[in-house]
Amino acid sequence: MHRDHRVTRRQFVRSTGAAAALFTIVPRHVLGSQDAPSANEKINIAGIGVGGQGWGDIQNFRNENIVALCDVDDQRAGEAFNAFPNAKRFRDFRKMFDEMDKQIDAVMVATPDHTHAVICKEAMNRKKHLYCEKPLAHSVHEVRTLIDAARESGVVTQLGNQGHSSGSIRTFCEWIWDGAIGQVQEVHACCDAFKDVYSQIRNLPRRSETHTVPAHLDWDLWLGPVAERPYNPMYVPWNWRGWTPFGTGCIGDWICHVVDPVFWALDLGAPQSVQAEADEYDPVEHAEVYPPGTAITFEFAAKGDRGPVKLVWYDGDRRPPRPKDLEEGRNPPGTGAVVIGDKGTITYGSHGAGGVRIVPETKMQEYKSPEPTLPRVPGHHADWVNAIREGRQAGSPFSYGGPLTELGLLGMIAVRLAGTKLEWDGPNMRFTNSDEANRWVKPEARAGWAV
Ligand SMILES: NC(=O)c1ccc[n+]([C@@H]2O[C@H](COP(=O)([O-])OP(=O)(O)OC[C@H]3O[C@@H](n4cnc5c(N)ncnc54)[C@H](O)[C@@H]3O)[C@@H](O)[C@H]2O)c1
């Protein structure tokens, strides 16, 4: 995989005078990716992984030029392929980049979690702007690699935590900064969705089944950086999220939606420690799957004007404590958070603090919201394309979405060592009290697939 120095059609036209245009080739790396298209010029977008969430994502870019679609499964990608008949089709993203490098300005990545890093890295080597689904990557090492590559390439990045572009997340931040509930000390975040998908313990024996790979799927490309194993329909599509080599479990799937509001409002950054409790979990027997339920505690040191914060994540049947001020008949969110300050409590749901309320409702009614200070944005996908046009960063760039993703990945590691309080040195990307935990910070990738 190489850094490409060819020029795009747009750069070629814009960077040269009419006469000189015939003779001058200006390499992309010289101009940099900030060569923003003009307001009415369409962006040439390639979609990689367009069968599931990516099918929804790519439709949000339909007003741009969808020039290429890449998917390892012709059947799963069928609707997208049919909707954009002019887009060139590929199975292998490396071939797509080699063949269409000059035509592609920006890339949408919505493959399973384990292939985000290798695809995004290649895209950034070629200076493509990136919209990557959450979580950013599958290991802390991969996240850091992508953050570095984004900074060095200067491309416009956006993680697919779409709630980050909501009005409600901005309202929540403004309330917190206004002191609506005083100093925040504790956050209890939770997800009660898809319990059967996130815990695949019951399916472990099925790994020895024999299945023929369907003709519409390239299984080897689907595996990407994961060591070769027999195809099994229990992994694809969608259910891979409950298997540790591919997915990131409930916490990895949801933290970028559910914890995003407090991560922003409290500028949480990296935790000092992480400790998990896990239901029915045996670290050897269950190494490839997630437990049916977890409670994972993160501790954050005091920072700026705020004191230390404790964040507890709950999934499966584990639930956050009921806020003491919550009226009878109301329940804490099934997927969302309870945010406790020294002067009150806020609850919110998923995807950008949906349904955010101060509790009890009487206190909510008395509260006078501050004037909005954060600019509102028209939508997450629109924010990214606007950012590319305006030559600025989008609202949830990898430098923000990466550290947010890391929380989930650290949680996954803590589950493997449930019961042990792991001390995390964020800047040096290592646990200071567990060599065993450090093994999972940078898991080995299949030869040829490492980032
Ligand atoms: N933002 C959200 O609300 C949201 C919702 C769902 C999923 N997601 C994220 O989207 C990503 C995809 O999840 P999903 O539920 O759509 O999974 P999925 O299995 O349903 O779909 C993944 C698609 O990617 C294709 N694919 C797999 N490997 C590929 C490769 N190497 N190259 C090209 N295509 C490949 C598959 O064939 C399929 O079409 C995940 O990272 C997930 O966390 C985000």
PDBQT file of the ligand as one rigid body, heavy atoms in Angstrom, charges set to zero:
ROOT
HETATM    1  N1  LIG A 501     -24.286   4.782  13.517  1.00  0.00    +0.000 N 
HETATM    2  C1  LIG A 501     -25.179   3.851  13.760  1.00  0.00    +0.000 C 
HETATM    3  O1  LIG A 501     -26.258   4.102  14.294  1.00  0.00    +0.000 OA
HETATM    4  C2  LIG A 501     -24.876   2.437  13.356  1.00  0.00    +0.000 A 
HETATM    5  C3  LIG A 501     -25.912   1.480  13.286  1.00  0.00    +0.000 A 
HETATM    6  C4  LIG A 501     -25.586   0.184  12.866  1.00  0.00    +0.000 A 
HETATM    7  C5  LIG A 501     -24.278  -0.150  12.567  1.00  0.00    +0.000 A 
HETATM    8  N2  LIG A 501     -23.306   0.796  12.683  1.00  0.00    +0.000 N 
HETATM    9  C6  LIG A 501     -21.905   0.466  12.380  1.00  0.00    +0.000 C 
HETATM   10  O2  LIG A 501     -21.809   0.187  10.985  1.00  0.00    +0.000 OA
HETATM   11  C7  LIG A 501     -20.837  -0.815  10.738  1.00  0.00    +0.000 C 
HETATM   12  C8  LIG A 501     -21.496  -1.954   9.934  1.00  0.00    +0.000 C 
HETATM   13  O3  LIG A 501     -22.484  -2.547  10.746  1.00  0.00    +0.000 OA
HETATM   14  P1  LIG A 501     -23.747  -3.287  10.087  1.00  0.00    +0.000 P 
HETATM   15  O4  LIG A 501     -24.710  -3.541  11.185  1.00  0.00    +0.000 OA
HETATM   16  O5  LIG A 501     -24.195  -2.537   8.909  1.00  0.00    +0.000 OA
HETATM   17  O6  LIG A 501     -23.066  -4.674   9.629  1.00  0.00    +0.000 OA
HETATM   18  P2  LIG A 501     -23.557  -5.648   8.456  1.00  0.00    +0.000 P 
HETATM   19  O7  LIG A 501     -22.848  -6.916   8.659  1.00  0.00    +0.000 OA
HETATM   20  O8  LIG A 501     -25.051  -5.658   8.455  1.00  0.00    +0.000 OA
HETATM   21  O9  LIG A 501     -23.105  -4.890   7.138  1.00  0.00    +0.000 OA
HETATM   22  C9  LIG A 501     -21.764  -4.691   6.830  1.00  0.00    +0.000 C 
HETATM   23  C10 LIG A 501     -21.618  -4.520   5.334  1.00  0.00    +0.000 C 
HETATM   24  O10 LIG A 501     -20.228  -4.410   5.027  1.00  0.00    +0.000 OA
HETATM   25  C11 LIG A 501     -19.891  -5.391   4.046  1.00  0.00    +0.000 C 
HETATM   26  N3  LIG A 501     -18.483  -5.764   4.255  1.00  0.00    +0.000 N 
HETATM   27  C12 LIG A 501     -17.970  -6.560   5.221  1.00  0.00    +0.000 A 
HETATM   28  N4  LIG A 501     -16.638  -6.607   5.135  1.00  0.00    +0.000 NA
HETATM   29  C13 LIG A 501     -16.285  -5.828   4.075  1.00  0.00    +0.000 A 
HETATM   30  C14 LIG A 501     -15.051  -5.488   3.470  1.00  0.00    +0.000 A 
HETATM   31  N5  LIG A 501     -13.894  -5.949   3.952  1.00  0.00    +0.000 N 
HETATM   32  N6  LIG A 501     -15.072  -4.678   2.384  1.00  0.00    +0.000 NA
HETATM   33  C15 LIG A 501     -16.243  -4.213   1.869  1.00  0.00    +0.000 A 
HETATM   34  N7  LIG A 501     -17.446  -4.515   2.412  1.00  0.00    +0.000 NA
HETATM   35  C16 LIG A 501     -17.471  -5.308   3.505  1.00  0.00    +0.000 A 
HETATM   36  C17 LIG A 501     -20.872  -6.500   4.276  1.00  0.00    +0.000 C 
HETATM   37  O11 LIG A 501     -20.992  -7.366   3.156  1.00  0.00    +0.000 OA
HETATM   38  C18 LIG A 501     -22.150  -5.729   4.549  1.00  0.00    +0.000 C 
HETATM   39  O12 LIG A 501     -22.755  -5.290   3.362  1.00  0.00    +0.000 OA
HETATM   40  C19 LIG A 501     -20.339  -1.265  12.107  1.00  0.00    +0.000 C 
HETATM   41  O13 LIG A 501     -19.128  -0.652  12.413  1.00  0.00    +0.000 OA
HETATM   42  C20 LIG A 501     -21.441  -0.799  13.058  1.00  0.00    +0.000 C 
HETATM   43  O14 LIG A 501     -20.958  -0.528  14.356  1.00  0.00    +0.000 OA
HETATM   44  C21 LIG A 501     -23.585   2.071  13.047  1.00  0.00    +0.000 A 
ENDROOT
TORSDOF 0
